[in-house]
Amino acid sequence: MSVAADLTARELLDGYRARTLSPTEVLDSVLERMAADEPRLRATYAPDPEGARTAARESEKRWADGAPIGALDGVPVTIKENIATRGTPSPLGTAATVLQPAAADAPAAARLREAGAVIVTKTTMPDYGMLGSSQSSFHPVTRNPWDLTRTPGGSSSGAAAAAAGYGPLHLGTDLGGSVRQPSGWNGIVGLKPTFGRVPVDPPYIGRVIGPMCRTAADASLLMSVIGVPDPRDHTALPAAEIDWPDSPGDVRGLRIGLLSSVGTALDTDPEIRAAVEAAARVFEAAGAVVTPAEPFMTRDMLDGIDRFWRARAFADLAKLPERCRAVLPAITEWAASGETMTGAEVFHGFGQIDAMAVAANRALAELDHLLLPTAPIPPFPVEYGSVFDDPQRPFEHIATSLPFNMSGQPAVSVNCGYTAGGLPIGLQIVGRRFDDAGVLAAALAYEKLRPAQRAWPSV
């Protein structure tokens, strides 16, 4: 039997019901794994083993009394550090932040506590979440458990690396691919829900909170807990009765578009293209109707949002007192051009949000799902801040993921193979807005249909 740290949330809950596992022994297994792996992975921030032990003991008593309080009672979880948990500062990945303990849990963290989850630790991120790597002026560099010389991706860097066994459930945030790309590069399942499905505090255009887990079934379970409205997010969707799937959907007759390359920015690596096309053939063999899809991203869309984010970052950094400007030089250099941009340039860049939203939603007008690479390349060296380690070209690799943040559509990354060097390859499954359950059902189906997966790496 696998050690408890490697079990899924659903397996843990089954064990609690059957009295073959207890929340305290599961937590001990997770903490033992963290103690062994953290010196190399560096995925955590503000671990709270004593608080977690107290929560696990309380959960164990509830299970003994036959009275669990929620769907995740006793299940260990980690939470990205920019999702507030009461009493813990949120540095936002940067040494420029003045550390102040959070007064209250953010909505998603509150729902986890209410469901009985055991919060083990926060996880790392790069400065302000504005890098596709784990480079940070506050946290140590987080490494990819599949290859310690490679980045786990960003900005949900620690959450992705923590899937090496720091419990089964991890929460990340995603503004341009920050849940999906690290998930793809670490061989796990990462869901970017429909915008507004999971309340965010503070909310922002395109930003979502999503699950990062080893299985789609666990991602679905986590969504059933966090996917409810909260008054702190005025963009949150109304309460909805959603049948979150725990078994594969029937793919027969599904209309699926295959987009091997988005047609702008980086070309898709040949190994990744081959793996995504092989995944499409798996769906087709199971009865789906797969057709080629036309690329819809343009250079102007990607450059426009880059300009808008530069201007926003420059304005935010300019507000910092001099003593708090300890931001990564790559971030400062990237944002600097925002000072000289005209209003027209910034407005045009902002307009590319709608341009992407229109194009991405039209791409699925006649389809149920779209298949494409989660990232067009394998993970780059851990020392890099971005794919070229060039502050002037930081977003070339997110052209495959960014448009679905702007469109609000749900998209999930699920492993679809490995490079010749043994690095995971992410397949992205996109759905129509509000069809989060359908996207997860397709991911569950693919997990059942795909070839056998390799064992998780031993760090």
N, C-alpha and C positions, 0 to 999 in steps of 0.2 A: 504494500500500500504506500502511496506517496506520503511524504511528510506533510503535516497539516498546513504548513506555509504554502504548499503548492496546490492545495485543493481549491476548487471553485467555491463561490459563495453558496451556490445551490447544494453542493456536496456538503459543505459545512452545516448548513441548515438541516439537511437530512440527518447528519450525524448527531446534531443536537436533539432532534426529535426522537431518534432511536436510542439516545443516551450512550452512543459509542464514541462521542466526542464531547468536549466541554469548551466553552469560550476561554477559560483560563489556559488550558493546555494548547489551544490554537494560538492564543496571543504569545505564549512562551515560545512556540515554534517560530512565529513571525519575528519576535525580538531576537531570537538566536540567529536567524537568517540575516537580519539587519546588522547585528554585531559582526558577523563574519564578512559581509559584503560591502558595508559602508566605507571601509578604508579605501576601497578601489572605486566604487560607484559614486559616492558622494551625492546621493539623490535626496537627502532629507534636510529639513529645516525645522528647528524647534520640536524635536521628538519629545513626547510626553509619556514615557513608559509607566510612571506611577499613576497618572490619570487614566491611562489605558487599562492598567491592572484593576483599578477601582471599578471602572465601567464593566470590565470582563467578569469580575466577581459578582457584581449586581445582576448581570445578565445570567450568569450561571445559576444564581438563586431563583430567578424568574423561570428558567427552563425546568429547574427541579420542582417548582411549584406548578408547572404546566401552564404558566401565564406569561408567555413572551409578549412584549409590548408593541412589537412592530415587525415588519417584513424583513428587517436586517438585524434582529436582536442577536448580539454577540459576534457579528461579522466584522473583522478588522477592515478599516478603510484608511486611505491617505487623502489629503486635500491639498491642492496647489496653494502656495502661500498667499496669492492675491485674492483668495476666497476667504473672507474674514471668519475667524473663530474667536469667540470671546476670550479676552485675556492675553491674546498673542498678537504682537505687532505684525503688520504686513509690509515688509520692506519693498515690495514690487521688484525684487531682484537687484536693487541698486543701493549703493552706499550713500546716495544722495538723499534717501528718505530719513526723516526724523522718526525714530521708532517710538510708537505709542501703542499700548495694548488696545486691541479692538474692544469696543464697548458691548458688542453683541455679535452673535453668529449671523453671517450672511444667510439668505433664504435656503440655499442648498445645504449648507452645514447644519442649519436648524432642523431641516427635514431628516437629515441623517441621525441626529441625536434623538429626535422624536421616535424614529424607527428602531432605536436600540443599538445602532452601529457603534463600534468601538473605534474612536478616532485615535490612531497610533502616532501620527506625525503629519506635519506639513511637508510639502515637497518643493523643490527648487525651480527657479525660472531665471532667464536673463533680464538685463535692465529693462524695465517697463514692458517686458514681453515683446520687444521690438526686434528680436533676432530669431533666426531659425536655428540657433545653436544654443549651447548651454553656457556661453561666456557671460560672466556676471562680475560686476564690481563689488558685490556683496557676498554671494555664495561661492564656494569652491566650484571648479569645473566638474560637471556631472558627465559620466561616461556611459557609453552604450554597452550593456552587458554581453552583447553578441561579439563585440570587438572593442576592447578598451581604448584603442587608438582612434575610434570614430565617435562622432557626436551622437547623442540620443535624439537630437533634433530639439526644436523649441517652438513655442516657448514653454510648453508643458514638459520640460526636460526631465525633472525628477519624477513626475508621475509615470512617464514611460519607462524609465529605468527601474522604478520601484516594482513594476510588474515581474521583476526577476524573483519575487517571492515575499515582498513586504505586505502580504495580504492579497486578497483577490480583487478588491475594488479600489479604484483611484479616480479622483475628480480632477479634470483639467479645464482650461479655458481656451477658446478658439476665436481669433479675430481674422485670421487669414489662412488657417491650416494648423493651428497650434495644438489641437487634439489629434487630428488625423495624421499629419506628417510624422510626428514622433511615434505614434502608434504603428504606422507602416514601417518605420525604420527599426522598430523593436519587436515586430512580429505579433502584436496584440490587436485587439479590436478597439477602435476609437470612434465614437459617434459624435458628430456635430448635429445636434437636434435642429428642428425647425426654429427659426428665430422667435424668441418669446416663449418657447415651450418650457424652459427652465429659467425661472426668474434670476436676474443678475442685479446686484447692488454694488456700485452704481451701474445702470444700464448704459450701453453705447451702441451706435450703429454697427450691426454685424457681429457683435460680441456675444458668444454663447458659453455656457458651461456644459460639459459633456462627460460621459463615462469613458474610462480607459481600463479595459479588463482583458483577461485572457480569452474569454468566450463571448459570443454575441448573446447567449442566454443570460449571462451575468450583467451585460450592459443593459439588457431589457429589464432585468430585475431592478437595477439601480435607477433606471428611468421611471419605473413605477412609483418610486419614492420621491424623487426630486422634481418630477415633471408636473408640478401643481402650481397654481398662481400664488403670488405674494404681493401685498399692496405696496411694497417698497419698489417694485418695478412696474412703472406705468405702461411699459410695452409688453408685459406678460400676457399670454393668451388666456382666454377664459377657461375655466375648469371644463374638462372634457372626459367622457367615459372612453378610455382607450384600452383595448384588449392587447396588452403588451405580450408579445409572443414568447413562448418558452420552448417551442419546437419548430422545425423547419417549415417554411411555407411551400406551397405547390407552385413550381415555376412554370408549369405547362401553360402555354399560351401567353406568358408575359412578353410584352414588347420591349426589347432591350436594345439600346443603341451602344455601339462600341466606338470609343474615341481613343485611339491608341496614342495620339499626340494632340495637344491643344493648339498647335499651329503657331505659337509665338513663344518668345523667350527661349528656354533650353529645349533642345531636341530630346526626345525620350531615349534613354539608354537602351541599346538593343536587347539586353537581358531582361529589362523591365517590360519592354514592349512585348517580347515573346511570352513572358509570364502572364501578362494581362490578356493577350489574345488567346492563350491556352485556357484561361479562366472563362472567357467568353464561349469557347467551344464546349466547356463543361456545362454551362447553362443551356447551350443549344442542344446538346445531347440529351439533356433532361426534359426537353420539350419547349424551351423558350424560343421565341422568334427574335433572332439577333441580326441586326442590320448595321452597316457602317453609319456613323454620325459625323456631321460636318463640324469642324472646329469653329468656335464662335468668339474666342478671346482675341483681342487685338493688342498691338503694342501700345496704342494710345490709352487703352483701358488700364494696363499695368503701370505705365509711366504716370498716368494721371493720378491714380490713387497713391503712388509713391510721392508725387509732389504735394498732394493734400496732407498726407501723413507727416512729411517733412515740415511743412508750415505749422501744423498742429504741435509737433514735437519741439520746434524752435520756440514757439510761444510758451509752451509749458516749462521748458528749461530756463527761459528768460525770467520766469517768475521766481526761480529758486534763489535764495540768498547765496552769496558767494561761498560761504562755508559749507554749503550743501551741494556743490556742483561736482561731486566726485562720481561722475557718470563715465561709463566706458568711452574712451576716445573715439571708437568707431561710431557710437551713437551721436556724440557731439559733432563729429565731422559730417555725418549724414544729415543731421538736422540743420547745420549751419546755412545751407543754401535757402532755407525757408525765410531767412531775414530779407533777402532781396527779391523774393517772388512778388509779382504784381497781384492785385486782387483778382484780375481776370484769370491769371494762371491758377490760382488757388481755387477759384470758382469752377473752372473747367475740370480740374482734378476731382473736386467734389462731385461734379456731374457724372463722373465715370462710375460712381456707385450705382446710379440708376441705369446707366448703359449696360453694365454687367448684369444687373438684375433682370432687365428686359431680355437680354440675349440668353442668359442661363435658363430662365423660365420658358422661353420659346423653344429652346433645345429639347425640352421634354414635353412639348405640346402634344405630340403623337406617340409618346413613349411612356412606359411605366417606370423604367429605370435607365440610367446611363452608367456605363462602365468605363473607367479610365484609370490611369495610374494615380495613386495617392500622391506620389512625388515622382518626377521624371528621372531622378538620379538616385543612386545609393547614398547613404550617409557620408558626409565629407569628414575630413580630419577634425578631431576634437579641438585642435588649437584654432580653427577658423571661426570667425564670427558669422560668416555666411558662405554660400557655396563657392565664391571666388575669393573670399576673404577681402572683399573690396567694399568699403562703406558706400560707394556710389552705385553699387549694383547688388543691393541686399535681398531683393525679392524675386530674382529670376526663377527660383525653384517653386514658388507658390502659385504660379499661373494655373496649375492643375486644381488647386484647392480654394483660392481666394474668391472666385466668382460665386461660389455657393454660400459664402458668408454674406455677400452683398445681395444675393437673391433670396435669402432666407430659407432655402431648401435643405432638407435633411440629407446628410451624406455620412457614410460609414466607411472606415478602412478595415479591411480584413486581410490576413496574410494569404498570399497566393503563390508563394515559391521563395526561392533563395538564389542569390547570385553565385557565381563560381567560387567566390570567396566566403560563402556561407552566411551572407547578410540577408535578412528578411526583405521581401518585396510586398508592398501594400497594393491591394486592389481597392479602388474607391467605387462604392455603389451609391448613386445619387437617386433621389426620388422627388416626386412633386411635393410642393409645400404641404405641410401638415401630415404627410404620410410617413411619419417616423416608424410606426409599427410595421409598415410594409417594407421599409428599408432594412429593418432588423430581421424580419422574416426571410428576406432574400439572403442576408448574411448568414443566418442560421442554415438555410438550404445549402449555401455554398460550402460552409464548414463540413456538412455531411457528405458533399459530393467531391470535394477536392482530394488530392492525394494525401497520404499520411504526412503528418507534420514531424519535424525534427524535435528532439528533446530540447527542453529549455537549457540555455547555457549554464554551466557551473562556473561562477565567477571566482 
